[in-house]
Amino acid sequence: GRHLLVEGIIRSIPAVAVPVRSISFGVVERGGLELPILPRSLLGADGYIGLDVIGEHRVTFDFDRHNLAIEDSDAPHPEQEALAIIDYKGTTQHSTIRAVGSYGHLKSFQCEVDGVPAAAFLDSGAQVTLGNSRLARALKEKNGELIELGTVPISGVTGGQVIGKVVSLEKIHLADVSFRAKAMVIADLAIFDAWSLADQPALMIGMNYLSRFSQVTI
């Protein structure tokens, strides 16, 4: 197939696409796909299933039962406003967070990080929660200081590595959900540029915080 550029969180790399007649799992079946090929040494698996395949479906991470469910969505059209539903551990309560974004891309929503408004994404592929340096500057300007706790290496499926700074936080607030955050990694990743968010406070909420809840449905 054709040659293309695959954008990762740290860097973009050239790849060759191959035609795939069909792919199916559970209730999901898609055909006529063109998939880029990446080295297994970077993927760490046979492949990744992305939003081009599951973007029209409801995905539930059930952390209590260690289960992932991909089901038909109730949305009549994939461009309908997306929802993230968070269930609290040990209760029957849940919160609904409205998100926006084009089909086939991560959906964004507004949140507050220690009182600083920021654009946020729920990223199930991220082990930790990552913010950009614009968010770090805004936190320092608002609160007078930003305590650094150390550094951590960050890598992605397109390769490359950057060193992120671990900073201390108090609370992340989204919709009617607030939870203690303790820490976040700050790094100017290429993906923030790809999303046109390098010049405004932004973060990716990773599995270290998502897994605090009983379930997260997107």
C-alpha positions in Angstrom: 0.0 0.0 0.0 0.9 3.7 0.2 3.5 5.3 2.4 2.3 7.5 5.2 3.4 9.2 8.5 2.2 7.8 11.8 2.0 10.4 14.6 2.9 9.2 18.1 3.0 11.0 21.4 6.7 11.7 21.0 7.5 11.6 17.3 6.2 10.7 13.9 7.7 7.9 11.8 7.2 6.8 8.2 5.3 3.5 7.6 3.8 1.5 4.8 0.1 0.7 4.9 -1.4 -2.6 3.9 -5.0 -3.4 2.8 -7.0 -5.5 5.3 -10.2 -7.2 3.9 -11.8 -7.6 7.3 -11.3 -7.5 11.1 -13.7 -8.8 13.7 -14.0 -9.3 17.4 -17.2 -9.7 19.5 -20.0 -7.6 17.9 -17.5 -5.5 15.9 -16.7 -6.3 12.3 -15.1 -3.8 9.9 -13.9 -4.2 6.3 -11.9 -2.3 3.7 -9.3 -1.0 6.1 -5.8 0.3 5.3 -3.5 -0.2 8.3 0.0 1.1 8.8 2.7 -1.5 9.8 4.9 -0.7 12.8 7.7 -2.8 14.2 6.7 -5.3 16.9 9.6 -4.1 19.0 7.7 -0.8 19.3 4.1 -2.1 19.6 4.9 -4.9 22.0 1.9 -6.8 20.5 0.6 -8.0 17.2 -1.4 -4.8 16.8 -3.4 -2.0 18.2 -7.1 -1.6 17.7 -7.8 2.1 17.2 -10.7 4.6 17.0 -11.0 3.9 13.2 -12.5 0.6 14.2 -14.2 1.1 17.6 -15.0 4.9 17.3 -18.7 4.2 16.8 -19.0 1.8 19.7 -19.3 2.1 23.5 -16.2 1.0 25.3 -16.4 0.1 29.0 -13.4 -0.4 31.3 -14.6 -2.4 34.3 -11.7 -2.1 36.7 -13.5 -4.0 39.5 -14.0 -7.1 37.4 -10.8 -6.6 35.2 -13.0 -6.7 32.1 -13.1 -4.7 28.8 -16.4 -4.5 26.9 -16.9 -3.2 23.4 -20.6 -2.9 22.5 -22.9 -1.2 20.0 -23.4 2.5 20.9 -26.7 4.0 21.7 -25.7 7.1 19.6 -27.6 7.3 16.3 -24.6 8.8 14.5 -20.9 8.8 15.2 -20.7 12.6 15.1 -23.1 12.9 18.0 -21.7 14.4 21.1 -19.7 11.8 23.0 -20.1 10.9 26.6 -17.8 9.5 29.3 -19.6 7.9 32.2 -17.6 7.3 35.4 -18.8 5.0 38.2 -17.5 5.4 41.7 -16.0 2.5 43.5 -18.2 0.9 46.2 -21.3 3.0 45.2 -24.1 3.1 42.6 -23.3 6.7 41.8 -22.0 7.8 38.4 -21.1 11.0 36.6 -21.5 11.9 33.0 -18.9 14.1 31.2 -19.7 15.5 27.8 -16.9 15.5 25.3 -16.4 16.9 21.8 -14.2 16.1 18.9 -14.2 14.8 15.3 -14.9 11.2 14.5 -11.8 8.9 14.7 -10.0 11.1 17.2 -9.8 11.3 21.0 -12.6 13.4 22.4 -11.7 16.4 24.6 -13.5 18.0 27.5 -12.8 20.9 29.9 -11.5 20.3 33.4 -9.7 22.1 36.2 -6.3 21.2 37.5 -5.8 22.8 40.9 -8.1 25.6 39.8 -6.5 26.1 36.3 -8.9 25.5 33.3 -7.4 22.9 30.9 -8.3 20.8 27.9 -8.3 17.1 28.8 -8.4 13.7 27.1 -9.1 10.3 28.5 -6.3 8.2 27.2 -6.6 4.5 28.0 -3.2 3.9 26.3 -1.3 6.1 28.8 0.0 4.6 32.0 0.4 7.9 33.7 -1.3 11.3 33.4 0.6 13.8 31.3 0.4 17.6 31.1 2.1 20.2 28.9 4.5 22.9 30.0 1.8 25.6 29.4 -0.3 23.9 32.1 2.8 23.8 34.4 3.3 27.5 33.9 -0.3 28.3 34.6 -0.2 26.2 37.8 2.9 28.1 39.0 1.4 31.5 38.1 -1.9 30.7 40.0 -0.5 28.9 43.0 2.9 30.5 43.4 4.9 27.3 43.2 5.1 23.9 41.6 6.9 21.3 43.5 9.0 18.9 41.4 9.2 15.3 42.7 11.6 13.8 40.2 11.8 12.7 36.6 10.5 9.7 34.6 11.2 8.5 31.0 8.2 8.6 28.5 8.1 6.4 25.4 5.4 5.6 22.8 4.6 3.1 20.0 6.4 5.2 17.4 9.5 5.1 19.4 11.7 7.8 20.9 11.9 8.9 24.5 11.7 12.1 26.5 12.2 12.8 30.1 9.2 14.2 31.9 9.1 16.1 35.2 6.9 14.7 38.0 5.1 17.6 39.8 2.9 17.6 42.8 -0.8 18.3 42.5 -3.8 18.5 44.8 -7.0 18.0 42.8 -8.4 17.4 39.3 -12.0 18.5 38.7 -14.1 17.4 35.7 -17.9 18.0 35.5 -19.1 17.0 39.0 -16.2 14.7 39.6 -13.3 15.8 41.8 -10.4 13.6 43.0 -7.1 14.0 44.6 -4.4 13.8 42.0 -1.1 13.8 44.0 1.1 14.0 40.9 1.3 14.5 37.2 4.1 14.2 34.6 4.9 17.4 32.6 6.4 17.0 29.1 6.0 18.9 25.8 5.0 15.9 23.7 4.6 16.1 20.0 1.0 15.0 20.3 0.1 18.3 21.9 1.4 20.0 18.8 -0.6 17.6 16.6 -3.8 18.5 18.6 -2.9 22.3 18.4 -2.8 22.5 22.1 0.9 23.4 22.7 -0.1 27.0 23.6 -2.9 26.3 26.1 -3.0 24.2 29.3 -3.7 20.6 28.3 -3.4 17.1 29.8 -4.0 13.4 29.0 -5.7 11.6 31.9 -4.1 8.1 32.0 -4.8 4.8 33.6 -3.2 5.7 36.9 -6.3 7.9 37.6 -9.0 6.2 35.5 -8.4 2.9 37.4 -9.4 4.6 40.6 -13.0 4.3 39.5 -15.2 1.2 39.3 -16.0 1.7 35.6 -15.3 4.2 32.9 -17.5 4.1 29.8 -16.7 6.1 26.6 
